[in-house]
Amino acid sequence: MDDAASFQTSGPPPCASRNEQANRDRSLVLDQAAHNTLRGLLATIDVRRNNVKPKVFHVITKLELGGAQKVTLMTLERLPREQYRLGLAAGPEGLLVDWANQIPDVTRVWIPSLIREVRPVQDAMAFLDLWRLFRRERPDIVHTHSSKAGILGRWAARLAGVPIIFHTAHGFGFNDFQSPLVRNMYVWLERITSKITTKLVVVSYANAETGENNGVFRRGDWVLCRDAISVQEFMQTGPRHTQLRAWGIPEDKIVVGMVACFKPQKAPGDFVRVAARVLQETEQVHFVMAGDGELRPEIERQIRECGIERHMTLLGWRKDMPEVYGNLDVVVLTSLWEGLPCVFSEAMAAELPIVATNVDGAREAIMDGDNGYLHQPHDIEGMAGSVLKLAGDPELRRTMGRRGKNRAMEFDISTSVAALESAYKECLRLDD
């Protein structure tokens, strides 16, 4: 029987009792676990019999300037070539495509139909393209990232006979700001897809808790690999504030910045509202937004309506992020939901205090009152108050920045790659 056909999602007959259904559910989980174990063992036997390095393909949608994308590429850079053959399947657009093309010894496959937005026809094409790719390349491991690529990539891998399937949840596709119908649909998709997944990777303990509470995976059935950065790259060693004049910002201003894609998840409009509220109290602060995206026209309109054009600079997408942080005094992030954004670890490494929303993994990086301040989403007054407190107290900024820097190595990419490689070896049985 075909592997895919052996997985059933049909419900119980009308006469089935709750206990009977619970027993069926437990049996399904055990059968699936045994099936995944068998597939992994067969992959190990094949690798050892042929004395070849296991092939690992990573899958992600658009290589835009985001945390999940940067972590995926840094992981591909650091996985040892003497132990793995590596591949990347992604959409052909995005600011990070050039970076991906420069990574040595990686098979790159560009899939135009693999996009971030939900488009049923293009999604079906992407699924077929991924299935054909996996049938041709025969990877030992397929590792998907984020929600869209995670659903399409895992099912394509399963139907193509890939023995080991990893998925990293850089946050989930469902959140509390969706309608119940949409949210429940995404939860259901994650639940059924997790049953064909060998190993689930989370980027924060908060993400793990969300997955467990929503039945996406069983308690403790995950591995932690944080969305991490190259910490040393963001450590500030030279003079700061060297680009303010080029950005058109007076050099005596306190510079408060947000680094994010302009999309609903990041709530960039809230950053504009925080800026407007702060500027009612003082004009010694200048605000900077590094990023771009679908909400840019709305953000520009909002800035004009608030009358703060002279006090706000839009930098657009930037690749010189250490340089950007070197010109900021405070970092703000107004997200409605997150996994564990790289912005936090980047700001910590750059010795900057952070004002952010208390969502998901934020409190694993930011200790409220220690290296920054946490507020509920849409708490404009609260976030503005914290910005004002930091803007008016240079010693507080320095103290909080130092405390964050002292914890930054916890979020270094080397730690995450080591944990991931250990999970790969465990599933491949390479340490036996």
Secondary structure, DSSP 8 states (H G I E B T S, - for coil): --TGGG-------TT--HHHHHHHHHHHHHHHHHHHHHHHHHHHHHHHHHT---EEEEE-S---SSHHHHHHHHHHHHS-TTT-EEEEEE-S-STTHHHHHHSTTEEEEE-TT--SS--HHHHHHHHHHHHHHHHHH--SEEEEESHHHHHHHHHHHHHTT-SEEEEEESS-S--TTS-HHHHHHHHHHHHHHHTT-SEEEESSHHHHHHHHHTTSS-TT-SEE----B-HHHH---S-S--SHHHHT--TTSEEEEEE--SSGGG-HHHHHHHHHHHHTT-SSEEEEEE---TTHHHHHHHHHHHT-GGGEEEEES-S-HHHHHTT-SEEEE--SS-S--HHHHHHHHTT--EEEE--TTHHHH--BTTTEEEE-TT-HHHHHHHHHHHHT-HHHHHHHHHHHHHTGGGGBHHHHHHHHHHHHHHHHTTT-
